[in-house]
Amino acid sequence: MSAWRIEYIRAAEKDLLSLDRSQQLQVLKAIEKVSANPLPINEGGLGKPLGSLSGNNLTGYLKIKLLKLGLRVVYQVIRKGSVMKIIVISVRDDESVYKLAKNRTK
């Protein structure tokens, strides 16, 4: 199975550009790795499903954790067309990354 096509919403592109070059490379590497199979882990994929976090219902969205960087990537799988849509790339600061993701998915 080939990697899924990766798309970024405009705000996520800005998130990526706001990181330093070293962080950008690590984030891109993690996204590329997960894009080989971005489905939820319960379907044999590499994505970690999100649910309802701090009142932010993100059911249907998934995350990539970059522990050493303290960053999270929130994305959506669009099965038709095999698209991995990046919603937010942000520092894990309590639940703020998930609030940001919820605002961007309205």
N, C-alpha and C positions, 0 to 999 in steps of 0.2 A: 504494500500500500504506500503510495507516495504521500509526501507531506501535504497538509492542507494549505490553502492560500491564506496568507496573513494580511489582514486589513486593520488599519488604525483609524479610530475616529479622530477628528482634528485635535481635540483636547488631549488625547493620548499621545499624539505626535509631539505636542508642546511639552507634555510631561517628560517624554524621552529626551528631548532637546535640553531640558532644564537640568539634566544630570551631567556630571562630569564625564569625560570620554571613557574612562575606565569603567564607570558604572554602566554607561550606555552599552559598551561591548558585552558586559556580563548579562545585562538584561536581554539584549538581542540574542545571545547564545542560549539563554534559558527558554526564550520564546520559540526559537528555532527547534530546540530539542523537543519541546512539548508539541509543536506543530506536526510532528511525525504521527501523533495520535492524541489529539486534544480532548477526546471524549472523557467523560467522568471515569474515575477508577473503578466504579461498580460495573462499568461496561468494558473493562479491560484497557482503558485509556490512562493518560497521565495527569488529567485534570482533577483538582480537588473541588468538589461541589460546594457551593455556598447555599445557605438557606436564608433564614430570617435572623439577622444580626443587629442587635441594638435597635430594633424597630425598623430596620431596613430590609425589606423583603427582596432578596437577590436570588430567589429560587430560579434555577435555569442558567445561572452564571457560574463560572469556575474561577479558581485562582491558582497562581503560581507564587510560591514563597521563595524569596531569595534571602535566606536567613542571615548570611554574613553581611549583606548590605542593609538589612532591615527594610527591604522593599517588598511590595506586593504588586502583582499584575492581575487585574480582573479582566476576564474575557468572556465572550459568548460564542458558542458553537452554532453555526448556521449550517445545518446538515445539507440542505439543498445548495449545491454549489461548493460544498466542502470548504467553508470559510471559517477561519478563526478570527473573530473580531475583537481587537484590543480596545477596552473601554477606559481603563485607568492604569497608570503606573505611578505609584506613590509610596512614600515612606509609611511604614506601619506605625501609626501614632494612635494608639488605642484603637478605636473603630473608625477614625476619620476617613481612611481609604474606602471603607464600605459606604459611608455616607456620601462621599464624592461619587462613587460608582452609581449609587441609587439616583442621585441628582442628574447624572449624565444619561440615565436610561429612561428618564421620564418622557 
